[in-house]
Amino acid sequence: MAAVVLAAAVRARILQVSSKVNSIWYSASSFSSSSVPTVKLFIDGKFVESKSDKWIDIHNPATKAEMDAAVASCKRAFPAWADTSVLSRQQVLLRYQQLIKENLKEIARLITLEQGKTLADAEGDVFRGLQVVEHACSVTSLMLGETMPSITKDMDLYSYRLPLGVCAGIAPFNFPAMIPLWMFPMAMVCGNTFLMKPSERVPGATMLLAKLLQDSGAPVGTLNIIHGQHEAVNFICDHPDIKAISFVGSNQAGEYIFERGSRHGKRVQANMGAKNHGVVMPDANKENTLNQLVGAAFGAAGQRCMALSTAILVGEAKKWLPELVERAKTLRVNAGDQPGADFGPLITPQAKERVCNLIDSGTKEGASILLDGRKIKVKGYENGNFVGPTIISNVKVNNSGLFCSQI
């Protein structure tokens, strides 16, 4: 259980967030150096201790009965919420966006605690989600229908936008605030109720966002949150009262959710994959290109949907590799809450192992390691999931190498 074998002093230092807020969804024993934190569920407007005896690192999955209770809460709340005027729903979202702004740094600290990204990246995570909340506040124009008079004799055409019912969201670990905020605010302002399943690895930010939404005046049951892994995903795909699913994550998971959810008659929106490749032409602006390559490849430890894992350097551009290596060497790897850190750890020991294995496979297939980040050690976090900047060249088309190629 790598997530909980932190030294007591490290936990005490990192958990510098408001106990008034945190105690709502973390158990009271969460702040004891000898205890394991537990994360509550959010059902019917209350933060609830799970009765499950199954645990995922420090995170708390829901039992089948608790997941059923969360959907039932959404279903009960739907008729009244759908009948609430658009202007009233808009007012809730207007208050919500203000509370997110006021608590932005608090949310970011929770993200850094659980996900590892730097505080600057975490604040950007929240800000990008906030932009969607602000967009949701323009619901009065987004919900406009259409009319067409006299489409034929004695016939006029009217169209309306109506809420579906209970919707659900399944979010990944890499953007704990932004992606949930892509989902439930838009669905809810349009009159739907929502069941959110954040990544089981990073539930804290979503739980605080739920509390802030409650403080904004959202009625009890309009948003419920469950935790879990495969069983929770299958539950969402199969439950007859859930009408639509929004997902962001890997191709494998997205294809599975799309197939299983669609089979049960649900509308499924699945955003998958998205790793980038870059082609650098010899007439590119050298300084700008090198800066962009370093930021795109190594920012957030590469744990972004749009991270640049491969660059093809064309012609004269391949001569820039030594300078690219030197710039990458200047990046500071540290815990995300440490001043000056350019990027933090990977999300789990398994993620670190996978990256190291990819680097190793590249060398076995004949590629050259220009910069090797596998053995990096961060003082005070010697057992952390850190991998430093790594650049591999002379990569063939069928190699497994991570970053730079040249033609």
Phi, psi and chi 1 to 4 in degrees:
 res  aa     phi    psi   chi1   chi2   chi3   chi4
   1 MET       -   76.3  -65.5  176.8   64.9      -
   2 ALA   -61.8  -28.8      -      -      -      -
   3 ALA   -70.3  -15.9      -      -      -      -
   4 VAL  -115.8    3.6  -63.1      -      -      -
   5 VAL   -94.0   36.7  -68.6      -      -      -
   6 LEU   -79.3  145.4  -61.8  171.3      -      -
   7 ALA   -63.2  148.6      -      -      -      -
   8 ALA   -58.2  -38.3      -      -      -      -
   9 ALA   -66.6  -37.4      -      -      -      -
  10 VAL   -66.9  -43.4  174.4      -      -      -
  11 ARG   -61.5  -43.2 -178.0 -174.3  -72.4  116.7
  12 ALA   -63.6  -35.0      -      -      -      -
  13 ARG   -75.3  -41.0  178.5 -178.3   54.8   75.7
  14 ILE   -70.8  -36.0  -68.2  178.3      -      -
  15 LEU   -79.4   46.7  -72.2  172.7      -      -
  16 GLN   -88.2   64.1  -63.1  -61.1  -48.1      -
  17 VAL  -127.6  166.6  -69.2      -      -      -
  18 SER   -64.2  120.8  168.2      -      -      -
  19 SER   -66.2  -26.2   58.9      -      -      -
  20 LYS   -62.4  -38.0  179.1 -179.8  178.9 -178.0
  21 VAL   -82.1  -50.1  176.6      -      -      -
  22 ASN   -63.0  -37.3  -96.8  -11.5      -      -
  23 SER   -63.8  -13.2   61.3      -      -      -
  24 ILE   -67.4  -43.6  -67.0  166.3      -      -
  25 TRP  -116.8   -7.4   63.4   82.8      -      -
  26 TYR  -101.3  141.7  -79.0  113.4      -      -
  27 SER   -63.9  157.3   64.8      -      -      -
  28 ALA   -59.8  -28.9      -      -      -      -
  29 SER   -76.9   -2.7   61.6      -      -      -
  30 SER   -57.8  -28.0  -61.8      -      -      -
  31 PHE   -98.5    8.9  -56.5   97.2      -      -
  32 SER   -86.0  135.9  167.1      -      -      -
  33 SER   -66.0  -16.9   61.3      -      -      -
  34 SER  -103.2    2.9   61.4      -      -      -
  35 SER  -107.5  164.0   66.7      -      -      -
  36 VAL  -105.2  124.5  177.4      -      -      -
  37 PRO   -63.7  144.1  -17.1   29.6      -      -
  38 THR  -122.8  145.1   61.9      -      -      -
  39 VAL  -106.7  132.4  179.5      -      -      -
  40 LYS   -82.7  167.4  -61.7 -179.8 -177.5 -179.7
  41 LEU   -92.3  165.5  -51.6  165.6      -      -
  42 PHE  -125.3  101.4 -173.6   64.5      -      -
  43 ILE  -132.1  128.1  -58.1  175.0      -      -
  44 ASP    56.7   39.3 -146.1   19.7      -      -
  45 GLY    79.8    9.1      -      -      -      -
  46 LYS  -129.9  146.7  -60.2 -179.3  179.3   65.2
  47 PHE   -86.4  118.3  -68.3   91.4      -      -
  48 VAL  -118.1  133.3 -178.6      -      -      -
  49 GLU   -71.1  130.7  -73.3  -76.7    2.4      -
  50 SER   -74.8  150.0  175.1      -      -      -
  51 LYS   -96.2    6.6  -63.7  178.8  176.1   62.3
  52 SER   -67.0  147.0  175.2      -      -      -
  53 ASP  -105.6   11.6   59.0   -1.2      -      -
  54 LYS  -109.1  137.7  -62.1  178.4 -178.4  178.9
  55 TRP  -131.9  147.2  -60.6   83.2      -      -
  56 ILE  -119.8  103.8  -49.5  161.3      -      -
  57 ASP    48.5 -121.9  -72.1  -25.3      -      -
  58 ILE   -96.5    6.8   65.2  168.6      -      -
  59 HIS  -101.9  153.3  -51.2  -47.4      -      -
  60 ASN  -110.6  111.2 -166.9   -9.1      -      -
  61 PRO   -79.2  167.6   31.9  -34.1      -      -
  62 ALA   -98.0  150.7      -      -      -      -
  63 THR   -78.1  166.7   65.8      -      -      -
  64 LYS   -59.3  -41.8  174.6   64.5  164.8   59.5
  65 ALA   -63.5  -38.5      -      -      -      -
  66 GLU   -69.2  -37.7  -71.4  163.1  -20.1      -
  67 MET   -66.1  -40.4  -68.8 -170.2  -72.6      -
  68 ASP   -61.2  -40.0  -80.8  -32.5      -      -
  69 ALA   -64.6  -36.0      -      -      -      -
  70 ALA   -66.3  -43.4      -      -      -      -
  71 VAL   -66.7  -40.4  175.5      -      -      -
  72 ALA   -60.9  -37.4      -      -      -      -
  73 SER   -64.1  -44.1  176.7      -      -      -
  74 CYS   -60.1  -43.1  -73.8      -      -      -
  75 LYS   -65.8  -40.6 -172.2  176.3  179.9 -179.7
  76 ARG   -64.3  -38.9  -78.2 -165.3  -54.3  -87.6
  77 ALA   -77.2  -19.4      -      -      -      -
  78 PHE   -62.0  -50.5  171.5   68.0      -      -
  79 PRO   -55.9  -46.3  -25.5   36.8      -      -
  80 ALA   -68.1  -38.8      -      -      -      -
  81 TRP   -68.9  -40.4 -177.4 -119.0      -      -
  82 ALA   -63.8  -32.6      -      -      -      -
  83 ASP   -83.5   -9.0  -74.0  -17.7      -      -
  84 THR   -67.6  139.7  -60.1      -      -      -
  85 SER   -62.1  151.6   72.6      -      -      -
  86 VAL   -57.6  -39.5  171.9      -      -      -
  87 LEU   -65.1  -36.8  -69.8  177.0      -      -
  88 SER   -68.5  -41.3  -64.7      -      -      -
  89 ARG   -64.1  -37.3  -62.5 -161.7  -61.3 -100.8
  90 GLN   -61.6  -40.0 -179.9 -169.1   48.2      -
  91 GLN   -62.3  -38.1  -72.9  -61.5  -46.8      -
  92 VAL   -60.7  -44.9  171.7      -      -      -
  93 LEU   -68.9  -33.9  -93.2  -68.9      -      -
  94 LEU   -64.0  -42.0  -74.2  167.3      -      -
  95 ARG   -67.0  -36.0  -69.8 -169.5  -69.0  -90.3
  96 TYR   -63.9  -45.5 -170.1   43.2      -      -
  97 GLN   -63.4  -32.0   58.5   91.4   22.6      -
  98 GLN   -69.7  -41.2 -176.9   57.6   39.6      -
  99 LEU   -66.4  -35.1  -75.0  178.2      -      -
 100 ILE   -64.0  -42.6  -67.8  174.4      -      -
 101 LYS   -59.9  -43.6  -71.0  177.4 -178.3  177.1
 102 GLU   -68.2  -26.5  -66.8  172.3    0.9      -
 103 ASN  -112.0   17.5  -69.8  -86.7      -      -
 104 LEU   -57.9  -46.0 -169.4  146.5      -      -
 105 LYS   -67.2  -33.6  -68.7 -173.1  179.8  -62.9
 106 GLU   -63.9  -45.7 -169.5   96.0   21.3      -
 107 ILE   -63.7  -42.2  -56.9  166.7      -      -
 108 ALA   -61.7  -38.8      -      -      -      -
 109 ARG   -64.3  -37.1  -77.9 -163.2  -68.3  -89.9
 110 LEU   -64.5  -39.8  -81.3  173.1      -      -
 111 ILE   -61.8  -46.3  -67.0  170.8      -      -
 112 THR   -63.3  -39.1  -63.1      -      -      -
 113 LEU   -58.3  -46.0  163.4   66.6      -      -
 114 GLU   -94.5  -35.5  -66.3 -179.5  -24.6      -
 115 GLN   -97.7  -31.2 -158.1  -90.4   -5.3      -
 116 GLY   100.4  -12.9      -      -      -      -
 117 LYS   -67.2  161.1   63.2  174.2   66.1  177.3
 118 THR   -64.8  158.4   64.6      -      -      -
 119 LEU   -60.8  -36.4  -76.1  169.3      -      -
 120 ALA   -63.5  -44.1      -      -      -      -
 121 ASP   -64.0  -39.7  -87.7  -11.5      -      -
 122 ALA   -64.4  -39.8      -      -      -      -
 123 GLU   -64.6  -38.1  -70.5 -178.3   13.7      -
 124 GLY   -63.6  -36.8      -      -      -      -
 125 ASP   -56.3  -50.7 -175.0  -25.4      -      -
 126 VAL   -65.3  -41.9 -177.2      -      -      -
 127 PHE   -62.8  -40.6 -177.8   74.6      -      -
 128 ARG   -65.4  -35.9  -67.9  -60.0 -176.5 -168.6
 129 GLY   -68.7  -38.9      -      -      -      -
 130 LEU   -59.0  -35.6  174.6   62.2      -      -
 131 GLN   -60.6  -36.2  -70.2  177.1  -39.4      -
 132 VAL   -71.8  -37.6  176.9      -      -      -
 133 VAL   -60.4  -43.1  177.4      -      -      -
 134 GLU   -63.2  -38.8  -68.7  171.6  -24.4      -
 135 HIS   -63.6  -38.7  177.8   59.7      -      -
 136 ALA   -61.8  -26.0      -      -      -      -
 137 CYS   -67.3  -14.1  -67.6      -      -      -
 138 SER   -91.2   26.0   62.3      -      -      -
 139 VAL   -57.2  -28.8   62.7      -      -      -
 140 THR   -60.8  -31.2   47.6      -      -      -
 141 SER   -91.4  -29.4   57.6      -      -      -
 142 LEU   -68.2  -28.1  -62.0  173.6      -      -
 143 MET   -91.8    6.3  -70.3  -73.6  -74.0      -
 144 LEU   -62.4  136.4  -68.8  174.3      -      -
 145 GLY   -92.2 -160.5      -      -      -      -
 146 GLU  -135.9  153.4  -64.2  176.1  -18.6      -
 147 THR  -132.2  147.7   63.1      -      -      -
 148 MET  -140.8  101.5 -176.7  177.8  -68.0      -
 149 PRO   -73.1  149.7   26.3  -32.8      -      -
 150 SER    53.1   47.5  -58.4      -      -      -
 151 ILE   -63.2  -29.7 -169.7  171.4      -      -
 152 THR  -154.6 -176.4 -172.8      -      -      -
 153 LYS   -59.8  126.3 -178.1  175.3  174.1   56.8
 154 ASP    58.1   32.1  -60.4  -36.0      -      -
 155 MET  -139.7  124.5 -176.6 -178.3  -65.4      -
 156 ASP  -112.5  152.9  -62.0  -27.5      -      -
 157 LEU  -112.7  130.0  176.8   66.9      -      -
 158 TYR  -125.8  140.6  -61.8   85.8      -      -
 159 SER  -128.3  144.0   66.9      -      -      -
 160 TYR  -127.8  151.7  -58.1   89.8      -      -
 161 ARG  -101.7  116.7  -62.5 -176.7 -175.8  -87.3
 162 LEU  -119.3  145.1  -59.2  174.5      -      -
 163 PRO   -67.9  151.7   22.3  -31.6      -      -
 164 LEU   -80.9  -41.2  -69.6  172.3      -      -
 165 GLY   139.0 -129.3      -      -      -      -
 166 VAL   -84.5  122.9 -179.7      -      -      -
 167 CYS  -114.4  162.5  -59.8      -      -      -
 168 ALA  -137.7  152.9      -      -      -      -
 169 GLY  -131.3  140.9      -      -      -      -
 170 ILE  -125.4  115.0  -57.4  169.4      -      -
 171 ALA  -111.1  154.0      -      -      -      -
 172 PRO   -88.8 -179.2   34.9  -35.0      -      -
 173 PHE   -84.8  -20.9   75.1   88.6      -      -
 174 ASN   -80.6  -21.2   56.2  -16.6      -      -
 175 PHE  -133.5   80.3  -73.7   91.6      -      -
 176 PRO   -65.6  -21.7  -20.1   32.9      -      -
 177 ALA  -104.3  -46.4      -      -      -      -
 178 MET   -59.6  -48.3 -179.3 -177.0   80.2      -
 179 ILE   -73.2  -43.7  -67.3  176.2      -      -
 180 PRO   -56.8  -35.7  -30.3   38.2      -      -
 181 LEU   -73.6  -16.1  -71.2  173.7      -      -
 182 TRP   -70.2  -25.2  -75.9   -1.9      -      -
 183 MET   -98.6  -71.5  -63.5  177.6  178.4      -
 184 PHE   -71.6  -32.2   65.8   80.5      -      -
 185 PRO   -62.8  -43.9  -26.7   38.1      -      -
 186 MET   -66.5  -42.5  -74.3  -59.9  -56.0      -
 187 ALA   -63.1  -42.6      -      -      -      -
 188 MET   -73.5  -39.1  -69.9  177.2   62.2      -
 189 VAL   -66.3  -21.4   79.4      -      -      -
 190 CYS   -87.1    1.4  -67.3      -      -      -
 191 GLY   104.4    1.3      -      -      -      -
 192 ASN   -86.0  159.1  -58.2  -75.3      -      -
 193 THR  -102.3  164.0   54.2      -      -      -
 194 PHE  -140.8  136.8 -152.6   86.6      -      -
 195 LEU  -110.7  116.6  178.4   71.8      -      -
 196 MET  -106.9  130.8 -172.2   74.3 -132.3      -
 197 LYS  -117.6   98.1 -168.0 -157.2   87.0   64.5
 198 PRO   -70.2  168.1   27.5  -33.6      -      -
 199 SER   -57.6  136.5  168.6      -      -      -
 200 GLU   -64.0  -14.5   66.2  -80.0    0.0      -
 201 ARG   -84.3  -24.6  -59.6  170.4 -173.8  171.1
 202 VAL  -140.0   66.3  -71.3      -      -      -
 203 PRO   -84.2  -17.3   32.0  -35.5      -      -
 204 GLY   -60.8  -44.9      -      -      -      -
 205 ALA   -63.1  -41.5      -      -      -      -
 206 THR   -65.0  -35.9  -55.8      -      -      -
 207 MET   -66.2  -40.3  -60.5  -55.2  -74.8      -
 208 LEU   -66.5  -39.5  176.6   50.7      -      -
 209 LEU   -62.0  -34.9  -71.3  169.3      -      -
 210 ALA   -65.4  -42.8      -      -      -      -
 211 LYS   -62.7  -41.3  176.6   62.1  169.9   61.7
 212 LEU   -66.0  -36.9  -64.3  177.7      -      -
 213 LEU   -65.4  -39.8 -176.4   64.6      -      -
 214 GLN   -61.4  -42.3 -171.2  177.6   51.0      -
 215 ASP   -66.7  -19.9  -67.6  -15.4      -      -
 216 SER   -81.3   -7.6  -57.7      -      -      -
 217 GLY   104.8    8.8      -      -      -      -
 218 ALA   -65.0  130.4      -      -      -      -
 219 PRO   -62.0  151.8  -22.9   33.6      -      -
 220 VAL   -55.6  132.6  167.4      -      -      -
 221 GLY    92.8  -11.2      -      -      -      -
 222 THR   -72.1  -26.9   50.6      -      -      -
 223 LEU  -131.4  127.9  173.8   66.4      -      -
 224 ASN  -128.6  149.9  -69.8  -83.5      -      -
 225 ILE  -129.0  130.3  -63.0  175.0      -      -
 226 ILE  -119.1  162.3   61.8  173.1      -      -
 227 HIS  -123.8  158.4  -54.3  -65.4      -      -
 228 GLY   148.0 -178.9      -      -      -      -
 229 GLN  -115.1 -119.6  -67.8 -179.5  -60.2      -
 230 HIS   -63.5  -40.9  -52.4  -62.6      -      -
 231 GLU   -62.6  -38.3  -69.8 -178.4    3.6      -
 232 ALA   -67.9  -38.8      -      -      -      -
 233 VAL   -64.2  -46.3  169.8      -      -      -
 234 ASN   -61.8  -38.5  -71.4  -19.9      -      -
 235 PHE   -58.9  -46.2  172.1   85.1      -      -
 236 ILE   -64.5  -41.7  -71.4  171.0      -      -
 237 CYS   -66.0  -31.9  -69.4      -      -      -
 238 ASP   -97.1  -25.0  -62.2  -14.2      -      -
 239 HIS   -65.1  127.0 -160.4  -70.0      -      -
 240 PRO   -67.6  -21.8   23.0  -33.3      -      -
 241 ASP   -84.8   -9.1  -71.9  -28.2      -      -
 242 ILE   -90.7  120.2  -64.4  174.4      -      -
 243 LYS   -94.7  -23.0  -54.9  -56.7 -178.7 -175.6
 244 ALA  -152.4  150.2      -      -      -      -
 245 ILE  -130.3  135.6  -56.9  169.6      -      -
 246 SER  -115.6  131.9 -175.8      -      -      -
 247 PHE  -135.6  141.8  166.9   80.9      -      -
 248 VAL  -132.4  130.6  174.6      -      -      -
 249 GLY   165.3 -150.4      -      -      -      -
 250 SER   -75.4  160.6   69.7      -      -      -
 251 ASN   -60.0  -45.9  -78.1   45.0      -      -
 252 GLN   -59.7  -48.1 -178.0  179.9    6.7      -
 253 ALA   -68.0  -41.4      -      -      -      -
 254 GLY   -63.9  -42.1      -      -      -      -
 255 GLU   -64.5  -39.0  -71.0  167.7    3.0      -
 256 TYR   -64.4  -47.6  174.6   83.2      -      -
 257 ILE   -65.0  -40.4  -68.7  165.8      -      -
 258 PHE   -62.3  -45.5 -176.5   84.9      -      -
 259 GLU   -67.6  -47.1 -171.1  -80.2  -32.1      -
 260 ARG   -71.1  -42.4 -174.0  159.3  179.5  157.7
 261 GLY   -66.2  -42.9      -      -      -      -
 262 SER   -63.7  -36.4  -61.6      -      -      -
 263 ARG   -60.2  -28.0 -176.8  167.4   14.5  110.4
 264 HIS   -96.1   16.1  -72.9   88.0      -      -
 265 GLY    80.9   15.9      -      -      -      -
 266 LYS   -92.0  151.7  -56.0 -179.5 -166.6  -57.1
 267 ARG   -78.9  127.2  -59.4 -174.8 -173.4 -173.6
 268 VAL  -124.5  125.2 -177.8      -      -      -
 269 GLN  -111.0  113.0  170.1 -175.4  -72.8      -
 270 ALA  -121.9  112.7      -      -      -      -
 271 ASN  -100.3  117.6  -62.1  -80.4      -      -
 272 MET  -128.6  157.6  -56.4  175.8  -70.5      -
 273 GLY    63.1 -127.0      -      -      -      -
 274 ALA    92.3   12.7      -      -      -      -
 275 LYS   -61.4  143.4  -73.9  -67.5 -175.0 -178.8
 276 ASN   -99.8  151.9  -89.3  -18.6      -      -
 277 HIS  -118.9  146.6  -73.5   55.2      -      -
 278 GLY  -124.7  141.3      -      -      -      -
 279 VAL  -114.8  122.2  178.1      -      -      -
 280 VAL  -105.8  112.2 -179.0      -      -      -
 281 MET   -84.6  154.5  -57.4  -59.1  -70.2      -
 282 PRO   -65.6  -18.6   19.6  -31.1      -      -
 283 ASP   -93.9    9.1   60.7  -14.7      -      -
 284 ALA   -68.2  154.4      -      -      -      -
 285 ASN   -68.2  115.7 -179.4  -70.3      -      -
 286 LYS   -62.3  -52.1  179.8  179.2  175.6 -178.2
 287 GLU   -62.4  -47.1  -68.5  -60.9  -48.4      -
 288 ASN   -63.8  -41.3 -174.9   54.4      -      -
 289 THR   -64.5  -45.2  -60.9      -      -      -
 290 LEU   -62.4  -42.2  -68.5  174.8      -      -
 291 ASN   -63.0  -42.0  -70.0  -25.5      -      -
 292 GLN   -68.0  -37.6  -66.5  -62.8  -35.9      -
 293 LEU   -63.0  -45.2  -74.6  174.6      -      -
 294 VAL   -63.2  -46.2  168.8      -      -      -
 295 GLY   -65.5  -42.0      -      -      -      -
 296 ALA   -70.7  -36.3      -      -      -      -
 297 ALA   -77.7  -40.4      -      -      -      -
 298 PHE  -112.2  -12.3  -55.6  119.9      -      -
 299 GLY   -59.2  140.7      -      -      -      -
 300 ALA    57.1   29.7      -      -      -      -
 301 ALA    56.2   29.4      -      -      -      -
 302 GLY    75.5    5.3      -      -      -      -
 303 GLN   -92.7   51.8  -62.2  176.8  128.2      -
 304 ARG  -127.2  147.6  -70.0 -167.9  -70.1 -139.5
 305 CYS   -57.1  -35.7  -59.0      -      -      -
 306 MET  -101.2   21.1  -56.0  -62.8  -76.5      -
 307 ALA   -63.9  144.7      -      -      -      -
 308 LEU   -92.5  103.7 -172.3   77.7      -      -
 309 SER   -94.0  -18.3   57.3      -      -      -
 310 THR  -137.9  133.6  -57.4      -      -      -
 311 ALA  -127.7  132.2      -      -      -      -
 312 ILE  -106.5  116.1  -60.9  174.1      -      -
 313 LEU   -96.7  121.3  -52.0 -179.8      -      -
 314 VAL   -99.7  130.6  179.7      -      -      -
 315 GLY    58.7 -126.0      -      -      -      -
 316 GLU   -62.3  -21.8  -68.9  -66.4  -48.5      -
 317 ALA   -62.9  -23.6      -      -      -      -
 318 LYS   -66.7  -17.9   66.4 -175.3  179.0 -177.2
 319 LYS   -73.3   -9.0  -64.4  179.6 -179.4  178.8
 320 TRP   -83.0   -7.1  -57.2   -9.9      -      -
 321 LEU   -55.3  -45.5  -88.1  174.6      -      -
 322 PRO   -58.3  -39.1  -26.6   36.9      -      -
 323 GLU   -69.7  -34.6  -67.6  179.6   64.9      -
 324 LEU   -63.0  -41.5 -178.2   64.5      -      -
 325 VAL   -62.0  -44.6  170.3      -      -      -
 326 GLU   -63.4  -38.3  -68.9  -54.9  -49.0      -
 327 ARG   -68.2  -39.6  -65.7 -168.2 -173.3 -153.3
 328 ALA   -65.3  -32.8      -      -      -      -
 329 LYS   -64.0  -24.8  -75.9 -178.9  179.2  178.4
 330 THR   -79.7  -10.6   65.5      -      -      -
 331 LEU   -67.2  136.2  -65.1  175.4      -      -
 332 ARG   -99.7  120.4  -66.4  160.3  -67.2 -175.3
 333 VAL  -100.1  125.2 -176.4      -      -      -
 334 ASN  -162.5  174.7 -152.4  -27.1      -      -
 335 ALA   -57.9  143.8      -      -      -      -
 336 GLY   -61.1  -24.6      -      -      -      -
 337 ASP   -92.2    5.8   62.5  -17.6      -      -
 338 GLN   -88.1  135.9  -66.6  -59.6  -64.6      -
 339 PRO   -58.6  137.7  -23.0   33.4      -      -
 340 GLY    85.8   -4.0      -      -      -      -
 341 ALA   -68.2  131.8      -      -      -      -
 342 ASP   -87.3  -35.2  -69.1  -53.7      -      -
 343 PHE  -157.4  160.1   65.5   88.6      -      -
 344 GLY  -108.1 -151.2      -      -      -      -
 345 PRO   -82.2  167.8   32.0  -36.7      -      -
 346 LEU   -74.6  164.3  -66.5  165.2      -      -
 347 ILE   -69.1  -34.8 -175.3   66.2      -      -
 348 THR  -144.0  162.4   61.6      -      -      -
 349 PRO   -58.2  -33.5  -25.1   34.9      -      -
 350 GLN   -65.9  -37.0  -66.9   74.7   25.0      -
 351 ALA   -65.7  -40.9      -      -      -      -
 352 LYS   -62.2  -44.2  176.6 -179.4  178.0  178.6
 353 GLU   -61.0  -41.2 -179.0 -179.6   13.4      -
 354 ARG   -62.9  -45.5  175.4  179.4  174.8  -87.0
 355 VAL   -62.7  -44.5  170.1      -      -      -
 356 CYS   -62.6  -37.4  -69.4      -      -      -
 357 ASN   -66.8  -36.4  -72.8  -20.4      -      -
 358 LEU   -64.6  -42.8  -78.3  170.2      -      -
 359 ILE   -61.8  -45.0  -61.9  170.0      -      -
 360 ASP   -62.1  -40.8 -173.0   54.3      -      -
 361 SER   -65.4  -33.9   68.6      -      -      -
 362 GLY   -62.1  -43.0      -      -      -      -
 363 THR   -66.4  -38.1   59.8      -      -      -
 364 LYS   -65.9  -24.8  -70.1  177.7  178.9  177.2
 365 GLU   -94.8   10.3  -65.8  168.5   10.1      -
 366 GLY    99.2    3.1      -      -      -      -
 367 ALA   -79.1  163.9      -      -      -      -
 368 SER  -109.5  132.3  -57.8      -      -      -
 369 ILE   -90.6  111.7  -61.8 -177.1      -      -
 370 LEU   -85.9  -28.7  -57.0 -177.4      -      -
 371 LEU  -147.9  122.2 -177.6   60.2      -      -
 372 ASP  -114.7  117.5 -168.9  -16.4      -      -
 373 GLY  -102.7   11.7      -      -      -      -
 374 ARG   -70.6  -29.5  -73.3  176.2  -69.3 -178.2
 375 LYS  -103.1   15.4  -65.3 -177.4  179.1 -179.9
 376 ILE   -64.2  140.2 -170.1  169.5      -      -
 377 LYS  -124.1  132.5  -65.6  -67.7 -177.6 -176.4
 378 VAL  -106.9  121.2  176.2      -      -      -
 379 LYS   -58.8  130.0 -172.8  176.6 -179.5 -179.4
 380 GLY    88.3  -13.0      -      -      -      -
 381 TYR  -135.2   47.2  -56.4   89.3      -      -
 382 GLU   -61.7  -24.9  -73.9   76.4   11.3      -
 383 ASN  -100.9   16.1  -65.2  -39.8      -      -
 384 GLY   -75.2  170.5      -      -      -      -
 385 ASN   -91.1   51.6  -51.7  -38.6      -      -
 386 PHE   -94.3  137.9  -64.8   96.9      -      -
 387 VAL  -132.6  125.7  177.6      -      -      -
 388 GLY   -76.9  174.7      -      -      -      -
 389 PRO   -54.8  135.6  -22.3   32.9      -      -
 390 THR  -134.2  132.2  -60.8      -      -      -
 391 ILE  -128.9  128.0  -62.0  176.8      -      -
 392 ILE  -119.8  134.4  -61.0  175.2      -      -
 393 SER  -122.0  178.5   68.7      -      -      -
 394 ASN    55.4   41.6  -62.2  -41.8      -      -
 395 VAL   -88.0  129.7  176.8      -      -      -
 396 LYS   -86.5  167.3  -62.6 -179.8  176.0   62.1
 397 VAL   -58.1  -36.9  172.6      -      -      -
 398 ASN   -98.5   12.7   60.3  -13.3      -      -
 399 ASN   -74.9  163.5  -81.1  160.6      -      -
 400 SER   -99.7    5.9  -57.3      -      -      -
 401 GLY   -58.7  157.3      -      -      -      -
 402 LEU   -88.2  -42.2  -73.3  178.0      -      -
 403 PHE  -125.2  -78.8 -176.9   43.8      -      -
 404 CYS   -96.8  137.5  -84.4      -      -      -
 405 SER  -128.0  170.7 -176.7      -      -      -
 406 GLN  -148.3  145.1   39.4 -172.3   -2.4      -
 407 ILE  -132.3      -   59.6  174.2      -      -
